Amino acid sequence: MSNEYICPECGKELVESGKFFECIDEDNCGYRIKKEKLIIKNAHWLEKIANDEKLWQKDIFDANIPIISNEYKRLYNLCKDKQSYGMLLEIKDIFEILIKFPTLLVASIVYEKQDKTDEETKLLISMLEKALSLGDWKSLSQTAKELNVDNTLTKWLKDIVDIFDKKQITNWRNTEIGHGALSLEESKAFQKDIIKKLTIIKTFFDNNFKILRLLNDEKYHNMIDNSIFFIKDQKDYIHFFDSYYRNQKTSRIDYANGTYIKKIEEKFIQLANSFNIEKKDNLLDDCADDSIRDAQAQKIFEKLQNIDDFVEPKNITSWVNNNIKNHTKGLFLLQMQRGMSKSMFSRALDKLSLNKIKLDENPLIRVYYPRKTKQHFENSYFEYDKIRIIKRG
């Protein structure tokens, strides 16, 4: 142990002596410090956070609140294991859960009502008419709060909407995670941001602990078990409704296992049809004429180039470089949740798109988003590549 610590006064070795560590140069230096103070002083920054009682609402761990208790305990364990990037992603998930959970519970109550008000109907329509971003969920939660269909959920929504507004959680999520880069964990800014977000979460739990515990009541358990917006699998993991798409598929997220699935669910098709919701195709699909379609494609691709704040995710670039270096051929799968900037990273590799990342082997890279049909891929996407080549000269 004595080799681990260096005297801050003279740079020589500190040696253990009873309850103290003392400088080996007693005659000329004489520096000494209590063991516990030295250990704390030299601890990893995440160890200090894990041991800081002011940053954790530990009653949540054992409260058995559906999803929330387990996710919060996972965050704590990631901290103890010094997994900083894992913590960042888990913090993101917790904020998402805290805004989506009460909103979906309100939607569940509204869905079961025979006579819905215009505002209640608006909530359901807004959940189905497009794929939902975190900003959309914040807007939905505002609508759900104003409906005031359940006092417990209204109080929860009031506090979490206030946090999203004042602390700019959506902007933080998009800036720190969703747009292509993670800060260096050694940076003071990154460390301060983690502490800031832990403080926000703890304050919310302190203020809403009694409310969250009510989720253990039979009323809410039954609501979760019988709602179309939640599905429990055989292991009792809860899959949240995430979005309803124009191809009539419904996406769900299982936060406990980090899985994301899309599939046809008849109840959501029936609900969308009952509101006469028309799912719009993308801009290119609205163009029947090939020449108009090509012109529209060119405008879109030109607009996509206008990005000047891209920050390279060097950990993913390194992963790609290692795969290319160690394999002469094959498929490499980069699998991440929606909104984690897979597309942005891919475009940054493409020399005819963003062209922001240079790989070690300087390979030729093109990015395509093929549909399921072979004909559509052949007739359309190589045409878009031709447009990009012409545009670049």
Secondary structure, 3 states (H helix, E strand, C coil): CHHHCECCCCCCEEEEECCEEEECCCCCCCCEEEHHHHHHHCCCHHHHHHCCHHHCCHHHCCCCCCCHHHHHHHHHHHHHCCCHHHHHHHHHHHHHHHHHHHHHHHHHHHHHCCCCCHHHHHHHHHHHCCCCCHHHHHHHHHHHHHHCCCHHHHHHHHHHHHHHHHCCHHHHHHHHHHCCCCCCCCCHHHHHHHHHHHHHHHHHHHHHHHHHHHHHCHHHHHHHHHCCCEEECCCCCEEEEEEECCCCEEEEEECCCCEEEEEECHHHHHHHHHCCCCCCCCHHHHCCCHHHHHHHHHHHHHHHCCCCCCCCCHHHHHHHHHHHHHCCCCCCCCCCCCCCCHHHHHHHHCCCCCCCCCCCCCCCCCCCCCCCCHHHHHHHHHHHHHHHHHHHC
